[in-house]
Amino acid sequence: MLGNIGRPDPLSLSHADRIREVVRANFELGIDIVIMVSEIECQSPGCPPLETVVAFWTDEGRHRFKVFKPMSEFDDDDLPWKWLRRSLLVPDDYFDACC
């Protein structure tokens, strides 16, 4: 289930915008690159109640990573290292309910 369904909370929007900007800077992404930041409510046993999912698309394909905490707790130290960018590529045949 997605958090923030319907009208976005202005505070959540500012968290998403901040995360987008640090992701853009960390991976040296151009302004034309779409970066999606979502807060997901996990229903599976043992997973954190809220996760932050980040996805972006480049000429290489779709990149994705999760941080196991809400957007409001996302810290710059949660970013994967820049040199791991290619490892974030999602295979074309990969199926997940999110992003």
N, C-alpha and C positions, 0 to 999 in steps of 0.2 A: 504494500500500500504506500502510496506517495504521501509525504508530508506536504503541506502548503497547497492543497487542492483548492481551487476556487481563487478567491482574491488573495494575493500574496501579502504576507505580513511585512511591513516596511523594514523592520529590524532584520528579518530573514533575508530580504532582498539586499540589504547592505552587506550581510555576511557573504552571500553568493557573489556579489560584485567584487568584494575584497579577494575572495578565493580565486575568481576568474583572473583578476589582475596579477596575483602572485604566480598562478599557473602560467599565464602568458609570459611573464618575465623569466620564470625558472626555465621554461623550455624554449625561450626565444621565439615565441609564436607571433606572427604578424597580426595586425589589427583585423585582417580579413578572415582569420581562423575562428570558427565557431567553437566556443567552450560552453559545455552544459554542466551545471552544478545542480545536483538534486539531493534532497534529504529523504532517505528511505526508511520507513518503519519496517523492521524485520519481524516476521512472524515465526521464524524457526527457533526451536529451543536452543538456548546457549549463545545466541548472537546478541549483540548489544541492541537496545531498544531503537536507537537511531544511528544510521550510517550516512556518511557523505559520499556521494558517487560523483566523480568527475570524468567527463568524456570530452574529447576533442578530435576533430577530423583534419588530417593533412593529406598531401598527395600520397603518402605511404598507406593511409587507411585510417581506421578508427582506433583511437587510443583510449584506454580506460583504466582508472584505479579507484579503489575504495579506501576510505579512512573510517575506522570503526568508532566514530563519535559524531555528534551533531555538528552542523555548520558553525554554530556559535562557539564551539570549542576547538575548531580547526586552527592549527598553529602552523606557521611557516615550516617548522621542523617536520611536519607530517608529509611534506612534498617528497616524492621520489627524487633521487638525484637526477640531474639533467642527463647524464650519460646513460640512464636506464630507459630513456624515451622509447627506443625500439622494442624493448621488452614489454612495453605497455600496449603494443599492437594487439588487436583482437582478431583472431582468425575469422575468415569469412564464414566458415561453417559453425562458428560458436553460437550457441543459443543461451540466452539468459533473459529472465523476465524484465530486466532493467537495461536501459541504454544500449 
